[in-house]
Amino acid sequence: MKKYELKANCPQCGCSAVSHLTKEEIRERFGDVPNVELDCKECMDKFDTDIKEACPEYAKDCKLD
């Protein structure tokens, strides 16, 4: 089963967040929305990021463009 790398930087502290999830896990966790909400493990801030920027491969495979 293919896993996608979701990668984003926290705008508050700059720490990187990386998750490796399957297509099903991404849809279950975030739904089919253009922005996903992530939690920073360092500063505990919640932030939104564009799924196309966080995981371009997932966006391409799922034809989100």
PyMOL commands that set and color helices and strands:
alter all, ss='L'
color gray80, all
select helices_A, chain A and resi 23-30+51-54+56-61
alter helices_A, ss='H'
color red, helices_A
select strands_A, chain A and resi 3-9+16-22+35-39+46-50
alter strands_A, ss='S'
color yellow, strands_A
deselect
rebuild
show_as cartoon
